[in-house]
Amino acid sequence: MLGFTETVLRDANQSLAATRMSKEDFIDILSEMDKVGYYSVECWGGATFDSCIRYLDEDPWERLRLIRKMMPNTKLQMLLRGQNLLGYNHYPTEIVRDFIECAIKNGIDIIRIFDALNDLDNIKDAVKATLEFGAHPSCALCYTVSPVHNVAEYVKIAQEMEALGAQSICIKDMSGCLMPDKAYELVRALKKVLSVPVILHTHNSSGIAQMTCLKAIEAGIDVIDTAISCFSGGTSQAPTETMALVAENCGKKVNLDMPTLAKINSHFKKVFDRLFEDKTINYHSLQTDTQSLISQIPGGMYSNLLSQLKAQGILDRIDEVVAEVPEVRKDLGYPPLVTPISQMVGTQAVANVIAGERYKIVLNEVKAYVLGKYGKAPGIIDFEIKEKIINNNTSSEKTVDSYLATKEKCIANGLNSEDMLIHVMFPQLAEKFFSKEKEVEEGVYKFACSESKDQDQQLPVADLRKVDDDILVLLLAIISSHINVDVNKINIKNVYECQ
């Protein structure tokens, strides 16, 4: 039987609507979704946690508990960035365990765990904790196309993931660049050597998702990720209803209730219409973009690029940024474009384009990546670029001790584990979120910039501990003509987006 994971509550929402779907948008349909017969519903993780506290004024833990209550018969799934959890730094093992324990306690059944560089050292703690607390660890291969990636290497990594304890293996094609014939080859190769189920996650950015899913079905895939039809296509997934009918036509058994799927689609059509009318959903995200086969920009990354370039009034430069992304990726040794690497590459590409000089401005995180602090690069990093990046003076990372100190302080102040984790992962947002105070009206930005008093001091340009679209606003504001200061002398910690 072919299983289906529905993505409308997480990845389809993130890819098309920049994760701005509130709980009011889906609460009334959850009981119907519980009846469909999904393998699982992806409803949490990724950018949803951050978006809840940054934009939606929702408690992400309460959101999860609500979904669990309304969907008692369906496996709930989340996306986890390995040692990065749902933030942008490598957290210590103790924090990883705390977070996973809370996620499972609050309703998660399946945790899809990935590392942007497919570095197993960055997922082993999460896999171990997921098993320890009684949930299903599903390890994801971040798929990309480059001179240093091939089927044999992916199969080797998948076998190592299974040996770590993965109970399923997912092919995570975040950019929609997995060609149908390659999907067939990869699925067949994985099925020959693995004893656990194989899952396909892809996007329709380049217009090939349905064909890729079909070839994967023919090759014996166990589960595919799809989105209810009104939230499918573009940078989202293939449509659930269509792929269910196609699979049945291929002789596969499908356990989905089609009349109930129609009810679900009718509900989300209204949500889509509202988000499209208020321009939360950008029409560019709905279009087929064959350039994504070259740029390999994931759907969520593209939607955020669009929204932030538009916010700065330079949407007309999107083609330049898209063209620069694969060049930055090549310089950095062909890393797969997935969080947090996609944010680094995308923001660095924006900086290169707007500044008019490549690597004149370097993100702290790009320097950390080059120094190996995010794991081993898949390929060789260009020597001249590496030297230029390393020699660019940037600030140091937050230490493990500081995370544990934050945890101890939160516990001393009587916070529960869930609230403590919000403070640990998003310290810049936590105080504002818990106080429920808004500094400015929605849509208005306030920038407080200060020049360094020490002319020799080069202060950091950006900090990816803030969410990806936030970083783009900050970076674009700094290097655009809106702020007439030397970009090399701006203290980013004194620059804030208030939305």
ABEGO torsion letter per residue (X at the ends): XBBBBBAAABAAAAAAAGGABBAAAAAAAAAAAAAAGBABBBABEEAAAAAAAAAAGBBAAAAAAAAAAABAABBBBBBBAEAAEABABBBBAAAAAAAAAAAAAAGBABBBBBBAAGBAAAAAAAAAAAAAAGBBBBBBBBBBBBAABBAAAAAAAAAAAAAAGBABBBBBBAAGABBAAAAAAAAAAAAAABABBBBBBBBAAAGAAAAAAAAAAAAGBABBBBBBAAABEEABBBBAAAAAAAAAAAGBBBBBBAAAAAAAAAAAAAAAAAAAAAGABBAAAABBBAAAAAAGBBAAAAAAAAAAAAAAGAAAAAAAAAAAAAAAAAAAGGBBBBOAAAAAAAAAAAAAAAAGBBGABBBAAAAAAAAGAAEBBABBBBAAAAAAAAABBBBBBBBAAAAAAAAAAAAAAGBBAAAAAAAAABAAAAAAAAAGBBABBBGBBBBBBBBBABAABBBBABBAABBAAAAAAAAAAAABAABBBBAAABBAAABBBBX
